[in-house]
Amino acid sequence: MREIIVLSGKGGTGKTSVTAALGVLAAGKAVIADCDVDAANMHLLMQPEVLKKEAFFSGELAEIDPEACINCGMCEEVCHFDAVHQDAEVYDINPLRCEGCGYCEVVCPTNAISMHARRSGDFFVSTARTGDPMAHARLDAGADNSGKLVAKVKEEAKKLANQYQRELILVDGAPGIGCPVVSSLAGANYVVLVTEPSASGLHDLKRLVEVLQQFRLKAGCIINKADLNPDQAEAIRSFCFENGIEMLGEIPYDSAFTAAMIQGKTIVESDNQLKQIMNNIYISIQHKINVL
């Protein structure tokens, strides 16, 4: 079993579209995992049929029992996050502000405050429209612990790979270099970097490569919209060469890319130049992971 993680240093590079296209090309061989839980959108292209849905709980949230509360205001005084507020002489907790520290529970003289597990999102096991198993999740707005939810998605993806005897786990990771990215890298065999020829694209690619070097992971790079800025594209090629990152391919700007997204399809599902380019990239990735 091989695990490929598709990452980008910044959002908007086409990472998810590239991952979905690879998923279509690997149909019948892969398990698909969407680990971009903060802004999950792989489902828009893979159109999964949900087989299992469960709530994800992580961290704690304070709750005030209005029957036991004597409106002393001590909880509001000690809250460092301005999560406690009073409305019509009744105290309540703002869940978006509460950090679950439990300070209010400690100082409450009537034990009116208790801590409960915080519901932070939803986790899904599905079948993608390619017929492949898919593990994905969605973090609630303002919720934290996305790294733990990513770990859960990856754990389930491995179970599905064993259950369905799939040789490949294809992971759409989060953009950037934060906790969900680090969590998604655990157990990876190869990383596909998707970038764009811009100053910010190169800057954020460099930051991401620094993270990969700490994990000593092999990586290859795809430049999307490579023909829009030849100078920046050349700078990316030079950076990748200097840091031992193989160039997997370059995708030119093409309105067919946008047209495919509008139709809810990937760029390999219509007869255009992008289909052949992505097919060559997929073959190259297959070769890389087979020799690891």
C-alpha positions in Angstrom: 0.0 0.0 0.0 1.3 3.4 -1.0 0.1 6.8 0.3 0.4 9.9 -1.8 -0.3 13.3 -0.3 -1.2 16.2 -2.6 -0.3 19.6 -1.0 0.0 23.3 -1.9 1.8 26.0 0.0 -1.3 28.3 -0.5 -4.9 28.0 -1.5 -6.2 28.4 -5.0 -3.5 26.6 -6.9 -5.7 23.9 -8.2 -4.7 21.3 -5.7 -8.1 19.7 -5.2 -8.8 19.6 -8.9 -5.5 17.9 -9.5 -6.1 15.4 -6.7 -9.6 14.6 -8.1 -8.2 14.1 -11.6 -5.6 11.7 -10.2 -8.5 9.9 -8.4 -10.3 9.4 -11.7 -7.2 8.1 -13.4 -6.6 5.7 -10.4 -10.2 4.5 -10.4 -10.5 0.9 -9.1 -7.1 1.1 -7.5 -7.3 3.8 -4.9 -8.9 5.0 -1.7 -9.6 8.7 -1.7 -9.2 10.8 1.4 -10.1 14.5 1.7 -8.0 15.8 4.6 -8.6 19.5 3.8 -11.2 19.4 6.6 -11.3 23.1 7.2 -12.5 23.8 3.7 -13.6 20.4 2.4 -14.6 20.5 -1.3 -13.4 17.2 -2.8 -17.0 16.1 -2.6 -18.0 18.6 -5.3 -15.9 16.7 -7.9 -16.2 13.2 -6.5 -19.9 13.3 -5.7 -19.7 10.7 -3.0 -22.6 8.6 -1.8 -22.5 8.7 2.0 -22.5 5.3 3.6 -21.7 6.4 7.2 -21.8 9.7 9.0 -20.8 10.4 12.5 -20.2 13.4 14.7 -16.6 14.3 15.6 -16.0 15.4 19.1 -12.8 17.1 20.3 -12.1 19.5 23.2 -14.6 20.7 25.7 -17.3 23.3 26.0 -18.7 25.0 29.1 -22.5 24.8 29.7 -24.5 26.8 32.3 -27.5 25.3 34.0 -29.9 28.2 34.3 -31.8 26.5 37.1 -28.7 26.3 39.3 -27.2 29.7 38.2 -27.6 32.5 40.8 -26.3 35.2 38.4 -23.3 36.1 40.6 -21.3 36.9 37.5 -18.1 35.2 38.7 -17.8 33.2 35.6 -17.9 36.3 33.4 -15.2 38.0 35.6 -12.7 35.1 35.2 -13.3 34.3 31.5 -10.3 35.4 29.5 -12.0 34.8 26.2 -15.1 36.9 26.7 -17.2 33.7 26.2 -19.6 34.4 29.0 -22.4 36.9 28.5 -25.5 38.0 30.3 -28.8 38.4 28.5 -32.0 39.4 30.5 -30.2 38.5 33.8 -29.4 35.0 32.5 -25.8 33.9 31.9 -24.9 31.9 28.8 -21.8 30.6 27.0 -20.8 31.7 23.5 -19.5 28.4 21.9 -17.5 30.3 19.3 -15.5 32.0 22.0 -15.2 29.3 24.6 -11.8 27.6 24.7 -12.8 24.9 27.1 -10.3 25.8 29.8 -12.8 25.1 32.6 -11.9 28.1 34.7 -15.6 29.2 35.0 -16.5 25.7 36.2 -13.9 25.9 39.0 -15.1 29.3 40.4 -18.9 28.7 40.1 -20.2 28.6 43.8 -23.3 26.6 42.9 -21.7 24.1 40.5 -24.0 25.4 37.8 -21.3 25.1 35.1 -20.2 21.8 33.7 -17.8 20.9 30.9 -19.0 18.7 28.0 -17.3 17.2 24.9 -17.4 19.7 22.1 -19.0 18.6 18.8 -16.5 19.9 16.2 -17.6 18.5 12.9 -18.7 15.5 10.9 -16.9 12.5 9.6 -18.0 10.5 6.5 -17.3 7.2 4.8 -18.6 7.2 1.3 -18.3 5.7 -2.2 -17.0 8.2 -4.8 -18.6 8.3 -8.2 -15.6 6.4 -9.5 -16.7 3.4 -7.3 -13.8 3.9 -5.0 -14.1 4.1 -1.2 -13.7 7.7 0.2 -13.0 9.0 3.7 -13.7 12.6 4.3 -14.8 15.1 7.0 -16.0 18.6 7.6 -14.9 20.8 10.5 -17.5 23.1 12.0 -16.9 26.9 11.5 -14.7 28.2 14.2 -13.8 24.7 15.6 -10.3 23.7 16.3 -8.4 20.4 16.5 -8.4 19.9 12.7 -5.2 17.9 13.0 -7.1 15.2 15.1 -9.9 15.1 12.5 -7.3 14.7 9.7 -5.7 11.8 11.7 -9.2 10.2 11.9 -9.7 10.5 8.2 -6.4 8.9 7.4 -6.9 6.1 9.9 -10.2 5.3 8.2 -8.6 5.5 4.8 -6.1 2.9 5.7 -8.9 0.6 7.0 -10.7 1.0 3.8 -7.6 0.2 1.8 -7.1 -3.0 3.7 -10.8 -3.9 3.5 -11.1 -3.3 -0.3 -7.5 -4.4 -1.0 -6.5 -1.1 -2.6 -2.9 -0.5 -3.4 -3.1 3.3 -3.2 -4.3 6.0 -0.8 -4.7 9.3 -2.5 -4.9 12.2 0.0 -6.0 15.8 -0.7 -4.2 17.7 2.0 -4.8 21.2 3.4 -3.0 24.2 2.0 -0.3 25.9 4.0 2.0 24.4 6.6 -0.2 24.2 9.7 -1.4 21.4 12.0 -3.6 19.6 9.4 -0.8 19.5 6.9 1.6 18.0 9.5 -1.0 15.5 10.5 -1.7 14.4 6.9 2.1 13.8 6.3 2.3 11.0 8.9 2.8 7.8 7.0 3.1 9.3 3.6 5.3 7.7 0.9 5.3 10.5 -1.6 4.2 14.2 -1.8 2.8 15.9 -4.8 3.2 19.7 -4.6 0.9 21.9 -6.7 1.9 25.5 -7.1 1.3 28.4 -9.4 3.8 30.8 -11.1 3.4 33.8 -8.7 5.5 35.4 -6.0 3.2 34.1 -3.3 3.1 30.7 -4.9 6.9 30.4 -4.8 7.2 31.9 -1.3 4.7 29.4 0.2 6.2 26.5 -1.8 9.5 27.2 -0.1 7.9 27.2 3.3 6.2 23.9 2.6 9.4 22.3 1.3 11.1 23.2 4.6 8.4 21.2 6.4 8.9 18.2 4.0 12.6 18.3 4.6 12.0 17.7 8.3 10.0 14.6 7.5 12.6 13.5 4.8 9.9 12.9 2.3 10.4 12.6 -1.4 8.3 15.1 -3.4 7.5 16.1 -7.0 6.1 19.4 -8.2 3.3 20.4 -10.6 3.1 24.0 -11.8 -0.5 24.9 -12.7 -1.1 27.8 -15.1 2.6 27.6 -15.9 2.4 29.7 -19.0 0.9 32.8 -17.3 4.2 34.0 -15.8 7.3 32.4 -17.4 9.8 34.1 -15.1 8.1 32.9 -11.9 7.7 29.4 -13.5 11.4 29.3 -14.2 12.1 30.4 -10.6 10.1 27.5 -9.4 11.9 25.1 -11.6 15.2 26.3 -10.3 14.1 26.1 -6.7 12.9 22.5 -7.2 16.1 21.5 -8.9 18.2 23.0 -6.1 16.2 21.1 -3.5 15.9 17.7 -5.1 12.3 18.0 -6.1 11.4 16.4 -9.3 9.2 18.3 -11.9 6.2 16.0 -12.5 4.6 18.3 -15.1 3.3 21.7 -16.0 -0.3 22.5 -16.7 -1.0 25.5 -19.0 -3.8 27.9 -18.4 -6.9 26.5 -20.2 -10.5 27.5 -20.0 -11.3 23.8 -20.1 -10.1 23.6 -16.5 -12.8 26.0 -15.4 -15.4 24.5 -17.7 -14.8 21.1 -16.1 -15.2 22.4 -12.6 -18.5 24.1 -13.5 -19.8 20.7 -14.7 -18.6 19.0 -11.6 -16.0 17.0 -13.5 -12.3 16.7 -13.5 -9.9 17.9 -16.2 -9.3 14.3 -17.4 -13.0 13.7 -18.3 -13.1 15.6 -21.5 -11.0 15.5 -24.7 -8.5 18.3 -24.3 -4.8 18.8 -23.9 -5.1 18.8 -20.1 -6.2 15.1 -20.2 -3.0 14.0 -21.8 -0.9 16.2 -19.5 -2.5 14.8 -16.4 -2.2 11.2 -17.7 1.5 11.7 -18.2 1.8 13.2 -14.7 -0.1 10.2 -13.3 2.2 7.8 -15.0 5.2 9.7 -13.7 3.9 9.5 -10.1 3.2 5.8 -10.5 6.8 5.3 -11.5 8.1 7.4 -8.5 6.2 5.5 -5.9 7.0 2.1 -7.3 10.7 2.7 -7.0 10.6 4.1 -3.4 
